[in-house]
Structures are given as structure tokens and as C-alpha cells.
Amino acid sequence: MDTAIFIELLDTSLKVALGAMIAGLAGWWVMRRNAVVGSRSPKENRRLSHLEDVSAQVGRLTHTFAKYSSLAAESIQFGERWPKERKQELESISADLVNEFKGLAEAESKLLMLGEKNLERSLRLYGSQIALFRKQVYASRPDISLEQVAGLKQEVSRAREKFYDLLSRKYDRLLASA
């Protein structure tokens, strides 16, 4: 056998072997990665899904509260000069806010079902801050300043942040445990 042909054959064999080894390692790495990511149990997936549902329900409440609080502050700012159409809009948003508390109660029950008492307490505190705001800030209330409204809104914001901090930590722990 000619030496040049032998070297060419050896060179090609080494390249094929090296390619196969690289493909094998890449395949092993992808399979291992998929096994780690996809190894969550149905129970963990369900818990994650429930926490995501709670977050969505709280998000809807937060959005409705934001609309209510800005319209209520606007009504206080303009007082008697505030248009009736805007007052009707505030009344509609106020009714929507009350309806969102049903979703909040559902979210609290999901948290209790999961055994998340601290999260449920934090969510209840957030809801009570919103209820307190609504009780103190309403259309054309003459004896409250915009600074007081901003302070009350800040309290609601703090309660919301505390809840989401707890929820986020719990969610991250569930993701990390998989």
C-alpha cells in the first residue's frame, strides 16, 4: 500500500472519528439539558400554574385599582367642576374594582389550598389596603388633599410590592428545585 494513500485514509478516519465524537458529546449535552429542564413533576407544574394564575388575578385587580385611583384623584382635583361623564366612568370603574375582589378571593383560596399562608396573608393585606383607599378616596371628596391621596396610594403600592416579592421568591424556588 502506498504511503500517501495510507496517510490520506488515516487522516479521513481521524476526521470522521473526531466528528462522531463531537456529535456524540453534543447529543449527550442536549439530552442532559432537556432532562434537567423537563424533569418537573406534574405536581410542581400544577403549583407553578396556580401561582401564575394568582399573579394574573392580582394583575387584573392592580390594573382596575390604577384606573380607579387616578379617576378618584382627578375628581378630587377638579371638585365640582369635574364632568358628569367622568363621574359615571368612575362609578363604573368602582363597580369593576368591587368585582375584581371576587378574583382576589379566588387567588387567596388557591394560595391556601397550596399551603401558602404567608402569601395569602400578604395578598389579603394588599386587598385591605385597596379597600381602605377606596373607603377614603372617592368622587369629589372635599376634605382630602392630593398629597394624602398619593400617600394612601403609596401604602397600596408597598403592600403590592411585598406580596410580589414573596410570590416571586416562591416561584423562583419552585423553578430552581426542578
Number of C-alpha atoms within 10 A of each C-alpha: 5 6 8 9 10 11 11 11 12 12 12 12 12 12 12 12 12 12 12 12 12 12 12 12 12 12 12 12 12 12 12 12 12 11 11 11 12 10 12 15 10 9 9 15 14 12 17 17 13 17 20 14 15 21 17 14 19 24 14 16 22 20 12 19 24 15 15 24 23 15 21 24 22 18 23 23 18 13 14 13 10 15 11 10 9 15 17 11 14 22 17 12 20 21 13 15 23 15 13 20 18 13 17 21 16 15 23 22 16 18 21 15 12 13 11 15 14 14 20 22 15 21 26 18 17 24 21 14 21 25 17 14 19 19 9 13 23 20 21 19 16 13 6 15 14 13 10 12 19 14 13 19 19 13 17 22 16 13 20 21 14 16 22 17 14 15 22 14 11 16 16 12 11 15 14 9 9 13
